[in-house]
């Protein structure tokens, strides 16, 4: 569990570097909001493309070797980002971010179901929230890392508001991503070596597929909690990624907080810090209260603060957007564990579909389009609508039907 927590930390860290990378690339390549959010869409398309191949690779090579391969793929993509910076090239940047995200997908497919089945089913949500808190620790530190080493070392990042750079300034700013990604690649290689040498326990029967004849007796689509859980993950990711990716641009606006991108990147730490605090708290709360009821309460809180964000200005709008991180905190791990509850030996297949649904983050480009058409602040109404579907899932969609006997990792 401790070793897996380090994986959760690293993929959270690398994912959130994008939140400071996006405003940086927007100024370097002079991108619209639609083009900027397309960068993140490519990242999440990787989840859709790589999930099934990842499951096949795990089935063929086992979990430990697959985790090592995933880390090395991420390291290769991180080094490729230095190539994208040296050109600089918008297209190469998209390709390398896709490579990094594919490596993270492989880790996600392996680690999330492992944590869910390694203990009692009743406390699966609590357990996954606990290790996801380490993911949030990575997401909390990443904005400071990105703000200092990327935005703080670039002309576009230290300028007040949006600035149009000269060609020379763009080339100079592009180079600021080299050092951060070299450091990240080095850490990933070290972690791959550690995991390759570590004696991980076998997953056991809990994640083994039925043989072909036995498998015909069961259908994943008979389980309501999974059927509605897949779109719940998909829709929730639109909300989470939209908030995180547009946060810096939003709070930098003159009528909100009037900050530089570097300063706004530091405030992003509070957003992800709220997610870490919420997951630690949620892990404790769900030891005593039903996970579905807790999810419902958090989704109502998220909906209300998003309305405040849309219909107010100044510091109130900024801090309400920061506060949504606290309410988003438990959503992914809780939806995931509620989605695979009662799947028994079908847990592996159900987990793969839920991880594939992370591709919902790719539709953040829709919010980018809304921001271009109707204004950045108005675009957060999409986020508010997403919270309502999570509330529906918590109140009704997560109810288990046709439950199969639970099995445990050995």
C-alpha positions in Angstrom: 0.0 0.0 0.0 2.8 2.4 0.8 4.6 1.7 -2.5 1.4 2.1 -4.4 0.8 5.4 -2.6 4.0 6.6 -4.2 2.6 5.8 -7.6 -0.6 7.8 -6.8 1.6 10.7 -5.8 3.6 10.7 -9.0 0.8 10.5 -11.5 -1.1 13.2 -9.6 2.0 15.4 -9.6 2.6 14.9 -13.3 -1.0 15.4 -14.3 -1.3 18.7 -12.4 1.9 20.1 -13.9 -0.4 20.5 -17.0 -2.3 23.1 -15.1 0.7 25.5 -15.1 1.9 24.2 -18.4 -1.3 25.1 -20.2 -1.3 28.9 -19.6 2.5 28.8 -20.4 1.9 27.1 -23.8 -1.0 29.4 -24.5 1.4 32.4 -24.5 4.2 30.5 -26.2 2.0 29.3 -29.1 -0.5 32.2 -28.9 -3.4 29.7 -28.5 -7.2 30.3 -28.1 -8.9 28.7 -25.1 -10.2 25.9 -27.4 -6.6 25.1 -28.6 -5.4 25.3 -25.0 -7.9 22.9 -23.6 -7.3 20.6 -26.6 -3.9 19.9 -25.1 -5.7 18.4 -22.0 -8.2 16.6 -24.3 -5.3 14.8 -25.9 -4.1 13.8 -22.5 -7.4 12.2 -21.6 -8.0 10.6 -25.0 -5.0 8.5 -24.0 -7.1 6.9 -21.2 -9.7 5.8 -23.8 -7.1 4.5 -26.2 -4.7 2.8 -23.7 -7.1 1.3 -21.1 -7.9 -2.0 -23.0 -4.3 -2.5 -24.2 -3.2 -1.9 -20.6 -5.5 -4.5 -19.3 -4.3 -7.0 -21.9 -0.6 -6.2 -21.0 -1.4 -6.7 -17.3 -3.0 -10.0 -18.1 0.0 -11.1 -20.1 2.9 -9.8 -18.0 1.4 -9.3 -14.5 0.9 -6.3 -12.4 4.5 -5.6 -11.2 6.1 -5.7 -14.7 3.3 -3.6 -16.1 3.8 -0.9 -13.4 7.5 -0.8 -14.3 6.7 -0.5 -18.0 4.2 2.3 -17.2 6.7 4.3 -15.3 9.3 3.9 -18.1 6.7 5.0 -20.7 6.0 8.1 -18.6 9.8 8.8 -18.3 10.2 8.6 -22.1 7.3 11.0 -22.6 8.8 13.5 -20.1 12.2 13.4 -21.9 10.3 13.9 -25.2 8.9 17.1 -23.7 12.4 18.5 -23.8 12.5 17.8 -27.5 9.2 19.6 -27.9 10.7 22.6 -26.1 13.8 22.7 -28.2 11.9 23.0 -31.5 9.4 24.4 -30.1 6.4 22.5 -31.5 2.8 22.4 -30.5 2.3 19.1 -32.4 5.3 17.3 -30.7 4.0 18.6 -27.3 0.6 16.9 -27.9 2.3 13.6 -28.9 4.6 13.6 -25.8 1.7 14.4 -23.4 -0.2 11.5 -25.0 2.8 9.2 -24.3 3.0 10.3 -20.6 -0.8 9.9 -20.2 -0.6 6.4 -21.7 1.9 5.4 -19.1 -0.3 6.8 -16.3 -3.3 4.8 -17.7 -1.3 1.6 -17.3 -0.6 2.5 -13.7 -4.3 3.4 -13.1 -5.6 0.2 -14.5 -3.3 -1.8 -12.2 -3.4 0.2 -8.9 -7.0 1.3 -8.4 -8.6 -2.2 -8.4 -5.7 -3.5 -6.3 -6.4 -1.0 -3.6 -10.1 -1.7 -3.8 -9.9 -5.5 -3.3 -6.9 -5.7 -1.0 -9.2 -5.4 2.1 -12.8 -5.6 3.2 -15.4 -4.5 0.6 -17.2 -2.4 3.2 -14.2 -0.1 3.6 -13.0 -0.1 -0.1 -14.1 3.6 -0.5 -12.3 4.6 2.6 -9.2 2.8 1.6 -9.1 4.2 -1.9 -9.8 7.7 -0.6 -6.8 7.3 1.7 -4.3 6.5 -1.1 -5.9 9.0 -3.4 -5.0 11.6 -0.7 -1.4 10.8 -1.6 -2.4 11.5 -5.2 -3.7 14.9 -4.0 -0.4 15.5 -2.1 1.3 15.3 -5.5 -1.3 17.6 -7.1 -0.9 20.1 -4.3 2.9 20.3 -4.7 2.9 20.3 -8.5 1.5 23.9 -9.0 4.3 25.3 -6.8 6.9 23.3 -8.8 5.4 24.4 -12.1 4.9 28.0 -11.0 8.5 28.3 -9.9 10.3 26.3 -12.6 8.0 27.0 -15.6 5.9 30.2 -15.1 8.4 31.9 -12.8 11.2 31.5 -15.4 9.2 32.8 -18.4 8.2 36.2 -19.7 4.6 35.1 -20.3 4.3 33.7 -16.7 5.6 36.8 -14.9 3.7 39.4 -17.0 0.5 41.0 -15.7 -2.5 39.5 -17.6 -2.3 38.1 -21.1 0.7 39.2 -23.1 1.7 38.8 -26.7 5.3 37.6 -26.9 7.9 38.3 -29.6 9.3 35.3 -31.5 12.5 35.5 -29.5 10.6 35.6 -26.2 8.6 32.6 -27.2 11.7 30.6 -28.0 13.2 31.6 -24.6 10.0 30.8 -22.7 9.7 27.4 -24.4 13.1 26.4 -22.8 11.7 26.8 -19.3 10.0 23.4 -19.4 13.2 21.5 -20.0 14.6 21.3 -16.5 11.2 20.4 -14.8 10.7 17.4 -17.2 14.3 16.2 -16.9 13.8 16.1 -13.1 10.5 14.3 -13.4 12.0 11.7 -15.8 14.8 11.0 -13.4 12.4 10.4 -10.5 10.2 8.1 -12.6 13.2 5.9 -13.6 14.3 5.6 -10.0 10.8 4.6 -9.0 10.6 2.0 -11.8 13.9 0.4 -10.5 12.5 0.3 -6.9 9.2 -1.3 -8.0 11.0 -3.8 -10.2 13.0 -5.0 -7.2 10.1 -5.0 -4.7 8.2 -8.2 -3.8 4.6 -7.2 -4.4 1.9 -9.6 -3.2 -0.1 -11.5 -5.8 -3.6 -10.1 -6.6 -5.2 -13.5 -6.2 -8.6 -14.6 -7.4 -10.2 -11.1 -7.0 -8.9 -9.8 -10.3 -8.8 -13.1 -12.3 -11.3 -13.4 -15.2 -13.8 -16.2 -15.3 -12.9 -19.0 -17.7 -14.8 -18.6 -21.0 -17.7 -21.0 -20.1 -18.2 -19.5 -16.7 -18.0 -15.9 -18.0 -21.0 -16.5 -20.3 -23.2 -16.7 -17.2 -22.6 -13.1 -16.1 -23.0 -9.7 -17.7 -21.5 -6.5 -16.5 -24.5 -4.6 -17.7 -26.7 -6.3 -15.1 -25.0 -4.2 -12.5 -26.7 -0.8 -12.2 -24.0 0.7 -10.1 -21.5 0.0 -12.9 -23.7 1.1 -15.7 -24.4 4.5 -14.2 -20.9 4.7 -12.6 -19.1 4.8 -16.0 -20.8 8.0 -17.1 -20.4 9.3 -13.5 -16.6 9.0 -13.8 -16.8 10.5 -17.3 -18.9 13.5 -16.3 -17.0 14.1 -13.1 -13.7 14.3 -15.0 -15.1 17.1 -17.2 -15.8 19.1 -14.0 -12.5 18.4 -12.2 -10.3 19.0 -15.3 -12.2 22.1 -16.4 -11.8 23.8 -13.0 -8.1 22.9 -12.8 -7.1 23.8 -16.3 -8.9 27.2 -16.5 -8.2 28.2 -12.9 -5.0 30.2 -13.7 -6.6 32.1 -16.5 -9.8 32.7 -14.5 -8.2 34.2 -11.3 -5.8 36.2 -13.4 -8.7 38.3 -14.8 -8.9 41.9 -13.6 -12.4 41.6 -12.2 -11.5 38.4 -10.2 -8.1 38.6 -8.6 -5.9 40.5 -11.1 -2.9 38.2 -10.6 0.0 37.3 -12.8 0.0 33.7 -14.1 2.8 32.9 -11.7 0.9 34.2 -8.7 -2.3 32.4 -9.8 -0.3 29.2 -10.1 0.6 29.4 -6.4 -3.1 29.8 -5.5 -3.8 26.6 -7.5 -2.0 24.8 -4.7 -4.9 25.6 -2.4 -7.4 24.0 -4.8 -5.4 20.7 -4.8 -4.6 21.0 -1.1 -8.4 21.1 -0.5 -8.7 17.8 -2.4 -6.0 16.2 -0.2 -7.7 17.4 3.0 -11.1 16.2 1.7 -9.8 12.8 0.9 -8.2 12.3 4.3 -11.4 13.5 6.0 -13.5 11.5 3.6 -11.6 8.3 4.4 -12.3 8.8 8.1 -16.0 9.8 7.6 -16.7 6.7 5.4 -15.6 4.4 8.2 -18.8 5.4 9.9 -21.2 6.7 7.2 -22.5 5.2 4.0 -20.3 6.2 1.0 -23.3 7.0 -1.2 -24.7 9.5 1.4 -21.3 11.2 1.8 -20.9 11.5 -2.0 -24.4 13.1 -2.2 -23.5 15.7 0.4 -20.2 16.6 -1.3 -21.9 16.9 -4.7 -24.4 19.4 -3.3 -21.6 21.4 -1.8 -19.8 21.4 -5.2 -22.9 22.6 -7.1 -23.5 25.5 -4.7 -19.9 26.8 -4.8 -19.9 26.7 -8.6 -22.9 28.9 -8.7 -21.1 31.3 -6.4 -18.1 31.2 -8.8 -20.3 32.0 -11.9 -22.5 34.8 -10.4 -20.0 36.7 -8.2 -16.7 38.6 -8.9 -13.5 39.5 -7.0 -12.0 37.4 -4.2 -15.3 35.7 -3.5 -15.4 34.1 -7.0 -11.7 33.0 -6.7 -12.1 31.4 -3.2 -15.4 29.7 -4.2 -13.5 28.1 -7.1 -10.7 27.0 -4.8 -13.3 25.6 -2.4 -14.7 23.2 -5.1 -11.5 21.2 -4.7 -12.6 20.2 -1.2 -16.0 19.0 -2.5 -14.4 17.2 -5.5 -12.0 15.4 -3.3 -13.9 12.2 -2.7 -15.7 11.9 -5.9 -13.4 9.8 -8.1 -12.4 7.2 -5.5 -15.9 6.9 -4.1 -17.6 6.6 -7.5 -14.9 4.0 -8.5 -15.5 1.8 -5.5 -19.3 2.1 -5.6 -19.1 1.2 -9.3 -17.2 -2.1 -8.8 -19.1 -3.1 -5.7 -20.8 -6.5 -6.0 -19.0 -7.3 -9.2 -17.0 -10.2 -7.6 -14.9 -11.9 -10.2 -16.0 -9.3 -12.8 -14.1 -6.6 -10.9 -11.2 -6.5 -13.3 -13.4 -5.9 -16.3 -15.5 -3.3 -14.5 -12.4 -1.5 -13.3 -11.1 -1.3 -16.8 -14.3 0.3 -18.1 -14.3 2.8 -15.2 -10.6 3.8 -15.9 -11.5 4.2 -19.6 -14.2 6.7 -18.5 -11.4 9.0 -17.3 -11.4 9.9 -21.0 -14.2 12.3 -20.0 -11.5 14.8 -19.2 -11.0 15.1 -22.9 -14.3 16.9 -23.2 -12.8 19.8 -21.3 -12.4 21.2 -24.8 -16.2 21.8 -24.6 -15.6 24.2 -21.8 -12.9 25.9 -23.7 -15.3 26.4 -26.6 -17.9 27.8 -24.1 -15.3 30.2 -22.7 -14.5 31.4 -26.2 -18.1 31.9 -27.1 -19.8 33.1 -23.9 -17.0 34.1 -21.5 -14.7 32.1 -19.2 -16.8 32.7 -16.1 -20.0 31.6 -17.7 -18.3 28.4 -18.9 -18.3 27.1 -15.3 -22.1 26.5 -15.6 -21.0 23.3 -17.3 -19.2 22.3 -14.1 -22.3 23.0 -12.1 -24.3 20.7 -14.4 -21.8 17.9 -13.9 -22.2 18.1 -10.2 -25.9 17.3 -10.5 -25.2 14.0 -12.3 -22.9 13.0 -9.5 -25.8 13.8 -7.1 -28.1 11.5 -9.1 -25.6 8.7 -9.0 -25.1 9.1 -5.3 -28.8 9.0 -4.5 -30.0 6.3 -7.0 -27.5 5.2 -9.6 -25.0 3.6 -7.2 -27.5 1.1 -5.8 -26.1 -2.4 -6.3 -28.1 -4.9 -8.4 -27.4 -8.6 -9.0 -24.5 -8.6 -6.6 -21.9 -11.4 -7.0 -19.9 -12.8 -4.1 -17.0 -10.6 -3.1 -13.4 -12.0 -3.4 -10.2 -10.8 -2.0 -6.6 -10.4 -3.0 -4.3 -13.0 -1.6 
